[in-house]
């Protein structure tokens, strides 16, 4: 994997769109520490590369 040079933070709505899941799922992943929540108390932001890595790991998991 290539080292990341810049963190791309996106709001919950775009994180959900990128992951193909609901906003509630993004919030659940953050509360379960599967995903790191950045931003402020009022505005959650998520690392787009972390979301992509999380989804890639799930697709490799056996059914």
N, CA, C and O atoms as a Tripos MOL2 file, in Angstrom:
@<TRIPOS>MOLECULE
protein
  252   251    63     0     0
PROTEIN
NO_CHARGES

@<TRIPOS>ATOM
      1 N           0.8440   -1.1650    0.0000 N.3       1 UNK1
      2 CA          0.0000    0.0000    0.0000 C.3       1 UNK1
      3 C           0.8950    1.2350    0.0000 C.2       1 UNK1
      4 O           1.9370    1.2580    0.6560 O.2       1 UNK1
      5 N           0.4860    2.2480   -0.7310 N.am      2 UNK2
      6 CA          1.2360    3.4790   -0.8560 C.3       2 UNK2
      7 C           0.9780    4.3760    0.3490 C.2       2 UNK2
      8 O          -0.1620    4.4810    0.8030 O.2       2 UNK2
      9 N           2.0260    5.0330    0.8810 N.am      3 UNK3
     10 CA          1.7850    5.9490    1.9920 C.3       3 UNK3
     11 C           0.9130    7.1220    1.5660 C.2       3 UNK3
     12 O           1.0240    7.6240    0.4480 O.2       3 UNK3
     13 N           0.0560    7.5430    2.4640 N.am      4 UNK4
     14 CA         -0.8570    8.6460    2.1620 C.3       4 UNK4
     15 C          -0.1670    9.9660    2.4420 C.2       4 UNK4
     16 O           0.5020   10.1210    3.4630 O.2       4 UNK4
     17 N          -0.3310   10.9130    1.5380 N.am      5 UNK5
     18 CA          0.2980   12.2030    1.7230 C.3       5 UNK5
     19 C          -0.6550   13.2190    2.3190 C.2       5 UNK5
     20 O          -0.2260   14.1360    3.0200 O.2       5 UNK5
     21 N          -1.9420   13.0680    2.0500 N.am      6 UNK6
     22 CA         -2.9170   14.0260    2.5450 C.3       6 UNK6
     23 C          -4.2000   13.2970    2.9190 C.2       6 UNK6
     24 O          -4.6710   12.4250    2.1880 O.2       6 UNK6
     25 N          -4.7570   13.6630    4.0630 N.am      7 UNK7
     26 CA         -6.0080   13.0730    4.5160 C.3       7 UNK7
     27 C          -7.1640   13.7830    3.8350 C.2       7 UNK7
     28 O          -7.2300   15.0120    3.8200 O.2       7 UNK7
     29 N          -8.0720   12.9990    3.2720 N.am      8 UNK8
     30 CA         -9.2700   13.5620    2.6360 C.3       8 UNK8
     31 C         -10.4500   13.3030    3.5580 C.2       8 UNK8
     32 O         -10.9380   12.1770    3.6600 O.2       8 UNK8
     33 N         -10.9040   14.3570    4.2280 N.am      9 UNK9
     34 CA        -12.0160   14.2310    5.1580 C.3       9 UNK9
     35 C         -13.3100   14.6550    4.4900 C.2       9 UNK9
     36 O         -13.3750   15.6800    3.8110 O.2       9 UNK9
     37 N         -14.3410   13.8420    4.6970 N.am     10 UNK10
     38 CA        -15.6470   14.1150    4.1060 C.3      10 UNK10
     39 C         -16.7150   14.0370    5.1950 C.2      10 UNK10
     40 O         -16.5360   13.3240    6.1830 O.2      10 UNK10
     41 N         -17.8270   14.7640    5.0260 N.am     11 UNK11
     42 CA        -18.9150   14.6890    6.0090 C.3      11 UNK11
     43 C         -19.6340   13.3390    5.9420 C.2      11 UNK11
     44 O         -19.4280   12.5560    5.0160 O.2      11 UNK11
     45 N         -20.4630   13.0910    6.9210 N.am     12 UNK12
     46 CA        -21.1630   11.8060    7.0520 C.3      12 UNK12
     47 C         -21.9150   11.4280    5.7800 C.2      12 UNK12
     48 O         -21.8500   10.2780    5.3450 O.2      12 UNK12
     49 N         -22.6170   12.3640    5.1910 N.am     13 UNK13
     50 CA        -23.4040   12.0770    3.9910 C.3      13 UNK13
     51 C         -22.5290   11.5500    2.8530 C.2      13 UNK13
     52 O         -22.8880   10.5680    2.2030 O.2      13 UNK13
     53 N         -21.3960   12.1870    2.6080 N.am     14 UNK14
     54 CA        -20.5080   11.7400    1.5330 C.3      14 UNK14
     55 C         -19.7840   10.4520    1.8990 C.2      14 UNK14
     56 O         -19.5040    9.6270    1.0290 O.2      14 UNK14
     57 N         -19.4800   10.2770    3.1790 N.am     15 UNK15
     58 CA        -18.8520    9.0300    3.6260 C.3      15 UNK15
     59 C         -19.7830    7.8490    3.3530 C.2      15 UNK15
     60 O         -19.3490    6.7970    2.8850 O.2      15 UNK15
     61 N         -21.0630    8.0380    3.6500 N.am     16 UNK16
     62 CA        -22.0540    6.9830    3.4070 C.3      16 UNK16
     63 C         -22.1830    6.6950    1.9200 C.2      16 UNK16
     64 O         -22.2650    5.5370    1.5100 O.2      16 UNK16
     65 N         -22.2010    7.7410    1.1180 N.am     17 UNK17
     66 CA        -22.3040    7.5790   -0.3280 C.3      17 UNK17
     67 C         -21.0940    6.8180   -0.8730 C.2      17 UNK17
     68 O         -21.2400    5.9230   -1.7050 O.2      17 UNK17
     69 N         -19.9110    7.1760   -0.4030 N.am     18 UNK18
     70 CA        -18.6810    6.5160   -0.8600 C.3      18 UNK18
     71 C         -18.6450    5.0460   -0.4640 C.2      18 UNK18
     72 O         -18.1390    4.2070   -1.2100 O.2      18 UNK18
     73 N         -19.1870    4.7350    0.7200 N.am     19 UNK19
     74 CA        -19.1630    3.3540    1.2160 C.3      19 UNK19
     75 C         -20.3380    2.5310    0.7150 C.2      19 UNK19
     76 O         -20.3250    1.3030    0.8080 O.2      19 UNK19
     77 N         -21.3560    3.2030    0.1820 N.am     20 UNK20
     78 CA        -22.5360    2.4860   -0.2820 C.3      20 UNK20
     79 C         -23.4070    1.9940    0.8650 C.2      20 UNK20
     80 O         -24.0700    0.9630    0.7630 O.2      20 UNK20
     81 N         -23.3930    2.7540    1.9660 N.am     21 UNK21
     82 CA        -24.1830    2.3940    3.1440 C.3      21 UNK21
     83 C         -24.9580    3.6270    3.6060 C.2      21 UNK21
     84 O         -24.8170    4.7050    3.0290 O.2      21 UNK21
     85 N         -25.7620    3.4680    4.6280 N.am     22 UNK22
     86 CA        -26.5300    4.5980    5.1560 C.3      22 UNK22
     87 C         -25.6590    5.4460    6.0880 C.2      22 UNK22
     88 O         -24.6080    5.0040    6.5510 O.2      22 UNK22
     89 N         -26.1150    6.6590    6.3480 N.am     23 UNK23
     90 CA        -25.4280    7.5290    7.3000 C.3      23 UNK23
     91 C         -25.4190    6.8900    8.6850 C.2      23 UNK23
     92 O         -24.4480    7.0300    9.4290 O.2      23 UNK23
     93 N         -26.4890    6.1950    9.0300 N.am     24 UNK24
     94 CA        -26.5630    5.5170   10.3280 C.3      24 UNK24
     95 C         -25.4600    4.4620   10.4570 C.2      24 UNK24
     96 O         -24.8990    4.2750   11.5360 O.2      24 UNK24
     97 N         -25.1550    3.7770    9.3580 N.am     25 UNK25
     98 CA        -24.0970    2.7630    9.3830 C.3      25 UNK25
     99 C         -22.7380    3.4190    9.6160 C.2      25 UNK25
    100 O         -21.9150    2.8920   10.3650 O.2      25 UNK25
    101 N         -22.5010    4.5560    8.9820 N.am     26 UNK26
    102 CA        -21.2400    5.2760    9.1940 C.3      26 UNK26
    103 C         -21.1120    5.6460   10.6740 C.2      26 UNK26
    104 O         -20.0540    5.4600   11.2740 O.2      26 UNK26
    105 N         -22.1770    6.1620   11.2490 N.am     27 UNK27
    106 CA        -22.1600    6.5350   12.6720 C.3      27 UNK27
    107 C         -21.9380    5.3000   13.5640 C.2      27 UNK27
    108 O         -21.2260    5.3720   14.5650 O.2      27 UNK27
    109 N         -22.5470    4.1780   13.1920 N.am     28 UNK28
    110 CA        -22.3880    2.9370   13.9510 C.3      28 UNK28
    111 C         -20.9350    2.4510   13.8840 C.2      28 UNK28
    112 O         -20.3660    2.0470   14.8980 O.2      28 UNK28
    113 N         -20.3430    2.4910   12.6910 N.am     29 UNK29
    114 CA        -18.9450    2.0930   12.5420 C.3      29 UNK29
    115 C         -18.0460    2.9690   13.4040 C.2      29 UNK29
    116 O         -17.0990    2.4760   14.0180 O.2      29 UNK29
    117 N         -18.3390    4.2650   13.4510 N.am     30 UNK30
    118 CA        -17.5320    5.1810   14.2640 C.3      30 UNK30
    119 C         -17.6980    4.8490   15.7510 C.2      30 UNK30
    120 O         -16.7170    4.8440   16.4950 O.2      30 UNK30
    121 N         -18.9140    4.5750   16.1830 N.am     31 UNK31
    122 CA        -19.1400    4.2660   17.5990 C.3      31 UNK31
    123 C         -18.5030    2.9340   17.9880 C.2      31 UNK31
    124 O         -18.1210    2.7370   19.1410 O.2      31 UNK31
    125 N         -18.3910    2.0270   17.0290 N.am     32 UNK32
    126 CA        -17.7480    0.7290   17.2830 C.3      32 UNK32
    127 C         -16.2460    0.7620   17.0070 C.2      32 UNK32
    128 O         -15.5660   -0.2620   17.0740 O.2      32 UNK32
    129 N         -15.7450    1.9500   16.6980 N.am     33 UNK33
    130 CA        -14.3280    2.1930   16.4340 C.3      33 UNK33
    131 C         -13.7930    1.4350   15.2300 C.2      33 UNK33
    132 O         -12.6030    1.1220   15.1690 O.2      33 UNK33
    133 N         -14.6550    1.1410   14.2810 N.am     34 UNK34
    134 CA        -14.2210    0.5770   13.0040 C.3      34 UNK34
    135 C         -13.7470    1.6930   12.0840 C.2      34 UNK34
    136 O         -13.0210    1.4600   11.1170 O.2      34 UNK34
    137 N         -14.1770    2.9190   12.4070 N.am     35 UNK35
    138 CA        -13.9120    4.0950   11.5890 C.3      35 UNK35
    139 C         -13.6070    5.2500   12.5340 C.2      35 UNK35
    140 O         -14.2790    5.4170   13.5520 O.2      35 UNK35
    141 N         -12.5980    6.0440   12.2000 N.am     36 UNK36
    142 CA        -12.2030    7.1720   13.0460 C.3      36 UNK36
    143 C         -13.0410    8.3990   12.7240 C.2      36 UNK36
    144 O         -13.1700    8.7930   11.5650 O.2      36 UNK36
    145 N         -13.6020    8.9900   13.7570 N.am     37 UNK37
    146 CA        -14.3930   10.2180   13.5890 C.3      37 UNK37
    147 C         -13.4860   11.4080   13.8200 C.2      37 UNK37
    148 O         -12.8320   11.5070   14.8580 O.2      37 UNK37
    149 N         -13.4460   12.3150   12.8510 N.am     38 UNK38
    150 CA        -12.6870   13.5550   12.9480 C.3      38 UNK38
    151 C         -13.6890   14.7010   13.0090 C.2      38 UNK38
    152 O         -14.8970   14.4700   13.0400 O.2      38 UNK38
    153 N         -13.1970   15.9270   13.0270 N.am     39 UNK39
    154 CA        -14.0820   17.0780   12.9890 C.3      39 UNK39
    155 C         -14.3590   17.6260   14.3740 C.2      39 UNK39
    156 O         -13.5740   17.4460   15.3040 O.2      39 UNK39
    157 N         -15.4920   18.2980   14.4910 N.am     40 UNK40
    158 CA        -15.8670   18.9460   15.7370 C.3      40 UNK40
    159 C         -17.0330   18.1940   16.3760 C.2      40 UNK40
    160 O         -17.5230   17.2020   15.8370 O.2      40 UNK40
    161 N         -17.4550   18.6780   17.5120 N.am     41 UNK41
    162 CA        -18.6020   18.0720   18.1960 C.3      41 UNK41
    163 C         -19.8550   18.1550   17.3300 C.2      41 UNK41
    164 O         -20.6780   17.2390   17.3280 O.2      41 UNK41
    165 N         -19.9940   19.2430   16.6040 N.am     42 UNK42
    166 CA        -21.2000   19.4630   15.8010 C.3      42 UNK42
    167 C         -21.0980   18.8990   14.3800 C.2      42 UNK42
    168 O         -22.1210   18.6700   13.7340 O.2      42 UNK42
    169 N         -19.8910   18.6760   13.8940 N.am     43 UNK43
    170 CA        -19.7340   18.2430   12.5020 C.3      43 UNK43
    171 C         -18.7330   17.1010   12.4100 C.2      43 UNK43
    172 O         -17.5320   17.2970   12.5930 O.2      43 UNK43
    173 N         -19.2370   15.9180   12.1280 N.am     44 UNK44
    174 CA        -18.3840   14.7420   11.9890 C.3      44 UNK44
    175 C         -17.7790   14.7110   10.5940 C.2      44 UNK44
    176 O         -18.4390   15.0240    9.6040 O.2      44 UNK44
    177 N         -16.5120   14.3270   10.5390 N.am     45 UNK45
    178 CA        -15.8160   14.1350    9.2720 C.3      45 UNK45
    179 C         -15.1180   12.7900    9.3290 C.2      45 UNK45
    180 O         -14.6790   12.3460   10.3910 O.2      45 UNK45
    181 N         -15.0200   12.1420    8.1660 N.am     46 UNK46
    182 CA        -14.4120   10.8230    8.0920 C.3      46 UNK46
    183 C         -13.3830   10.7920    6.9740 C.2      46 UNK46
    184 O         -13.5430   11.4580    5.9510 O.2      46 UNK46
    185 N         -12.3210   10.0120    7.1770 N.am     47 UNK47
    186 CA        -11.2350    9.8770    6.2080 C.3      47 UNK47
    187 C         -11.7050    8.9630    5.0660 C.2      47 UNK47
    188 O         -12.0380    7.7980    5.2820 O.2      47 UNK47
    189 N         -11.7240    9.5080    3.8720 N.am     48 UNK48
    190 CA        -12.2020    8.7670    2.7060 C.3      48 UNK48
    191 C         -11.3600    7.5210    2.4450 C.2      48 UNK48
    192 O         -11.9020    6.4740    2.0900 O.2      48 UNK48
    193 N         -10.0520    7.6210    2.6150 N.am     49 UNK49
    194 CA         -9.1910    6.4480    2.4010 C.3      49 UNK49
    195 C          -9.4660    5.3560    3.4320 C.2      49 UNK49
    196 O          -9.4100    4.1690    3.1090 O.2      49 UNK49
    197 N          -9.7580    5.7460    4.6560 N.am     50 UNK50
    198 CA        -10.0920    4.7700    5.6960 C.3      50 UNK50
    199 C         -11.3960    4.0410    5.3560 C.2      50 UNK50
    200 O         -11.5240    2.8400    5.5950 O.2      50 UNK50
    201 N         -12.3450    4.7660    4.8060 N.am     51 UNK51
    202 CA        -13.6190    4.1640    4.3930 C.3      51 UNK51
    203 C         -13.3880    3.1590    3.2720 C.2      51 UNK51
    204 O         -13.9380    2.0570    3.2920 O.2      51 UNK51
    205 N         -12.5770    3.5430    2.2990 N.am     52 UNK52
    206 CA        -12.2770    2.6530    1.1730 C.3      52 UNK52
    207 C         -11.5740    1.3930    1.6670 C.2      52 UNK52
    208 O         -11.8980    0.2880    1.2300 O.2      52 UNK52
    209 N         -10.6100    1.5540    2.5800 N.am     53 UNK53
    210 CA         -9.9080    0.3980    3.1370 C.3      53 UNK53
    211 C         -10.8560   -0.5110    3.9250 C.2      53 UNK53
    212 O         -10.7660   -1.7360    3.8370 O.2      53 UNK53
    213 N         -11.7550    0.0910    4.6860 N.am     54 UNK54
    214 CA        -12.7270   -0.6870    5.4670 C.3      54 UNK54
    215 C         -13.6250   -1.5010    4.5400 C.2      54 UNK54
    216 O         -13.8550   -2.6860    4.7810 O.2      54 UNK54
    217 N         -14.1220   -0.8830    3.5020 N.am     55 UNK55
    218 CA        -14.9980   -1.5900    2.5440 C.3      55 UNK55
    219 C         -14.2300   -2.6790    1.8100 C.2      55 UNK55
    220 O         -14.7770   -3.7530    1.5570 O.2      55 UNK55
    221 N         -12.9800   -2.4250    1.4650 N.am     56 UNK56
    222 CA        -12.1750   -3.4330    0.7700 C.3      56 UNK56
    223 C         -11.9560   -4.6480    1.6690 C.2      56 UNK56
    224 O         -11.9900   -5.7830    1.1940 O.2      56 UNK56
    225 N         -11.7340   -4.4200    2.9460 N.am     57 UNK57
    226 CA        -11.5610   -5.5130    3.9000 C.3      57 UNK57
    227 C         -12.8220   -6.3300    4.0600 C.2      57 UNK57
    228 O         -12.7550   -7.5500    4.2150 O.2      57 UNK57
    229 N         -13.9670   -5.6820    4.0240 N.am     58 UNK58
    230 CA        -15.2400   -6.3930    4.1430 C.3      58 UNK58
    231 C         -15.5350   -7.2380    2.9100 C.2      58 UNK58
    232 O         -16.1370   -8.3070    3.0180 O.2      58 UNK58
    233 N         -15.1170   -6.7680    1.7510 N.am     59 UNK59
    234 CA        -15.4010   -7.5240    0.5300 C.3      59 UNK59
    235 C         -14.5380   -8.7910    0.4410 C.2      59 UNK59
    236 O         -14.8820   -9.7310   -0.2740 O.2      59 UNK59
    237 N         -13.4040   -8.8080    1.1800 N.am     60 UNK60
    238 CA        -12.5390   -9.9960    1.1850 C.3      60 UNK60
    239 C         -12.9600  -10.9990    2.2380 C.2      60 UNK60
    240 O         -12.4690  -12.1280    2.2470 O.2      60 UNK60
    241 N         -13.8690  -10.6050    3.1350 N.am     61 UNK61
    242 CA        -14.3200  -11.4810    4.2140 C.3      61 UNK61
    243 C         -15.2030  -12.5890    3.6430 C.2      61 UNK61
    244 O         -16.0820  -12.3090    2.8280 O.2      61 UNK61
    245 N         -14.9890  -13.8410    4.0530 N.am     62 UNK62
    246 CA        -15.8370  -14.9280    3.5370 C.3      62 UNK62
    247 C         -17.2870  -14.7760    3.9710 C.2      62 UNK62
    248 O         -17.5740  -14.2770    5.0590 O.2      62 UNK62
    249 N         -18.1790  -15.2060    3.1210 N.am     63 UNK63
    250 CA        -19.6190  -15.0760    3.3930 C.3      63 UNK63
    251 C         -20.1240  -16.1040    4.3440 C.2      63 UNK63
    252 O         -21.3130  -16.1170    4.6650 O.2      63 UNK63
@<TRIPOS>BOND
     1     1     2 1
     2     2     3 1
     3     3     4 2
     4     3     5 am
     5     5     6 1
     6     6     7 1
     7     7     8 2
     8     7     9 am
     9     9    10 1
    10    10    11 1
    11    11    12 2
    12    11    13 am
    13    13    14 1
    14    14    15 1
    15    15    16 2
    16    15    17 am
    17    17    18 1
    18    18    19 1
    19    19    20 2
    20    19    21 am
    21    21    22 1
    22    22    23 1
    23    23    24 2
    24    23    25 am
    25    25    26 1
    26    26    27 1
    27    27    28 2
    28    27    29 am
    29    29    30 1
    30    30    31 1
    31    31    32 2
    32    31    33 am
    33    33    34 1
    34    34    35 1
    35    35    36 2
    36    35    37 am
    37    37    38 1
    38    38    39 1
    39    39    40 2
    40    39    41 am
    41    41    42 1
    42    42    43 1
    43    43    44 2
    44    43    45 am
    45    45    46 1
    46    46    47 1
    47    47    48 2
    48    47    49 am
    49    49    50 1
    50    50    51 1
    51    51    52 2
    52    51    53 am
    53    53    54 1
    54    54    55 1
    55    55    56 2
    56    55    57 am
    57    57    58 1
    58    58    59 1
    59    59    60 2
    60    59    61 am
    61    61    62 1
    62    62    63 1
    63    63    64 2
    64    63    65 am
    65    65    66 1
    66    66    67 1
    67    67    68 2
    68    67    69 am
    69    69    70 1
    70    70    71 1
    71    71    72 2
    72    71    73 am
    73    73    74 1
    74    74    75 1
    75    75    76 2
    76    75    77 am
    77    77    78 1
    78    78    79 1
    79    79    80 2
    80    79    81 am
    81    81    82 1
    82    82    83 1
    83    83    84 2
    84    83    85 am
    85    85    86 1
    86    86    87 1
    87    87    88 2
    88    87    89 am
    89    89    90 1
    90    90    91 1
    91    91    92 2
    92    91    93 am
    93    93    94 1
    94    94    95 1
    95    95    96 2
    96    95    97 am
    97    97    98 1
    98    98    99 1
    99    99   100 2
   100    99   101 am
   101   101   102 1
   102   102   103 1
   103   103   104 2
   104   103   105 am
   105   105   106 1
   106   106   107 1
   107   107   108 2
   108   107   109 am
   109   109   110 1
   110   110   111 1
   111   111   112 2
   112   111   113 am
   113   113   114 1
   114   114   115 1
   115   115   116 2
   116   115   117 am
   117   117   118 1
   118   118   119 1
   119   119   120 2
   120   119   121 am
   121   121   122 1
   122   122   123 1
   123   123   124 2
   124   123   125 am
   125   125   126 1
   126   126   127 1
   127   127   128 2
   128   127   129 am
   129   129   130 1
   130   130   131 1
   131   131   132 2
   132   131   133 am
   133   133   134 1
   134   134   135 1
   135   135   136 2
   136   135   137 am
   137   137   138 1
   138   138   139 1
   139   139   140 2
   140   139   141 am
   141   141   142 1
   142   142   143 1
   143   143   144 2
   144   143   145 am
   145   145   146 1
   146   146   147 1
   147   147   148 2
   148   147   149 am
   149   149   150 1
   150   150   151 1
   151   151   152 2
   152   151   153 am
   153   153   154 1
   154   154   155 1
   155   155   156 2
   156   155   157 am
   157   157   158 1
   158   158   159 1
   159   159   160 2
   160   159   161 am
   161   161   162 1
   162   162   163 1
   163   163   164 2
   164   163   165 am
   165   165   166 1
   166   166   167 1
   167   167   168 2
   168   167   169 am
   169   169   170 1
   170   170   171 1
   171   171   172 2
   172   171   173 am
   173   173   174 1
   174   174   175 1
   175   175   176 2
   176   175   177 am
   177   177   178 1
   178   178   179 1
   179   179   180 2
   180   179   181 am
   181   181   182 1
   182   182   183 1
   183   183   184 2
   184   183   185 am
   185   185   186 1
   186   186   187 1
   187   187   188 2
   188   187   189 am
   189   189   190 1
   190   190   191 1
   191   191   192 2
   192   191   193 am
   193   193   194 1
   194   194   195 1
   195   195   196 2
   196   195   197 am
   197   197   198 1
   198   198   199 1
   199   199   200 2
   200   199   201 am
   201   201   202 1
   202   202   203 1
   203   203   204 2
   204   203   205 am
   205   205   206 1
   206   206   207 1
   207   207   208 2
   208   207   209 am
   209   209   210 1
   210   210   211 1
   211   211   212 2
   212   211   213 am
   213   213   214 1
   214   214   215 1
   215   215   216 2
   216   215   217 am
   217   217   218 1
   218   218   219 1
   219   219   220 2
   220   219   221 am
   221   221   222 1
   222   222   223 1
   223   223   224 2
   224   223   225 am
   225   225   226 1
   226   226   227 1
   227   227   228 2
   228   227   229 am
   229   229   230 1
   230   230   231 1
   231   231   232 2
   232   231   233 am
   233   233   234 1
   234   234   235 1
   235   235   236 2
   236   235   237 am
   237   237   238 1
   238   238   239 1
   239   239   240 2
   240   239   241 am
   241   241   242 1
   242   242   243 1
   243   243   244 2
   244   243   245 am
   245   245   246 1
   246   246   247 1
   247   247   248 2
   248   247   249 am
   249   249   250 1
   250   250   251 1
   251   251   252 2
@<TRIPOS>SUBSTRUCTURE
     1 UNK1         2 RESIDUE 1 A UNK
     2 UNK2         6 RESIDUE 1 A UNK
     3 UNK3        10 RESIDUE 1 A UNK
     4 UNK4        14 RESIDUE 1 A UNK
     5 UNK5        18 RESIDUE 1 A UNK
     6 UNK6        22 RESIDUE 1 A UNK
     7 UNK7        26 RESIDUE 1 A UNK
     8 UNK8        30 RESIDUE 1 A UNK
     9 UNK9        34 RESIDUE 1 A UNK
    10 UNK10       38 RESIDUE 1 A UNK
    11 UNK11       42 RESIDUE 1 A UNK
    12 UNK12       46 RESIDUE 1 A UNK
    13 UNK13       50 RESIDUE 1 A UNK
    14 UNK14       54 RESIDUE 1 A UNK
    15 UNK15       58 RESIDUE 1 A UNK
    16 UNK16       62 RESIDUE 1 A UNK
    17 UNK17       66 RESIDUE 1 A UNK
    18 UNK18       70 RESIDUE 1 A UNK
    19 UNK19       74 RESIDUE 1 A UNK
    20 UNK20       78 RESIDUE 1 A UNK
    21 UNK21       82 RESIDUE 1 A UNK
    22 UNK22       86 RESIDUE 1 A UNK
    23 UNK23       90 RESIDUE 1 A UNK
    24 UNK24       94 RESIDUE 1 A UNK
    25 UNK25       98 RESIDUE 1 A UNK
    26 UNK26      102 RESIDUE 1 A UNK
    27 UNK27      106 RESIDUE 1 A UNK
    28 UNK28      110 RESIDUE 1 A UNK
    29 UNK29      114 RESIDUE 1 A UNK
    30 UNK30      118 RESIDUE 1 A UNK
    31 UNK31      122 RESIDUE 1 A UNK
    32 UNK32      126 RESIDUE 1 A UNK
    33 UNK33      130 RESIDUE 1 A UNK
    34 UNK34      134 RESIDUE 1 A UNK
    35 UNK35      138 RESIDUE 1 A UNK
    36 UNK36      142 RESIDUE 1 A UNK
    37 UNK37      146 RESIDUE 1 A UNK
    38 UNK38      150 RESIDUE 1 A UNK
    39 UNK39      154 RESIDUE 1 A UNK
    40 UNK40      158 RESIDUE 1 A UNK
    41 UNK41      162 RESIDUE 1 A UNK
    42 UNK42      166 RESIDUE 1 A UNK
    43 UNK43      170 RESIDUE 1 A UNK
    44 UNK44      174 RESIDUE 1 A UNK
    45 UNK45      178 RESIDUE 1 A UNK
    46 UNK46      182 RESIDUE 1 A UNK
    47 UNK47      186 RESIDUE 1 A UNK
    48 UNK48      190 RESIDUE 1 A UNK
    49 UNK49      194 RESIDUE 1 A UNK
    50 UNK50      198 RESIDUE 1 A UNK
    51 UNK51      202 RESIDUE 1 A UNK
    52 UNK52      206 RESIDUE 1 A UNK
    53 UNK53      210 RESIDUE 1 A UNK
    54 UNK54      214 RESIDUE 1 A UNK
    55 UNK55      218 RESIDUE 1 A UNK
    56 UNK56      222 RESIDUE 1 A UNK
    57 UNK57      226 RESIDUE 1 A UNK
    58 UNK58      230 RESIDUE 1 A UNK
    59 UNK59      234 RESIDUE 1 A UNK
    60 UNK60      238 RESIDUE 1 A UNK
    61 UNK61      242 RESIDUE 1 A UNK
    62 UNK62      246 RESIDUE 1 A UNK
    63 UNK63      250 RESIDUE 1 A UNK
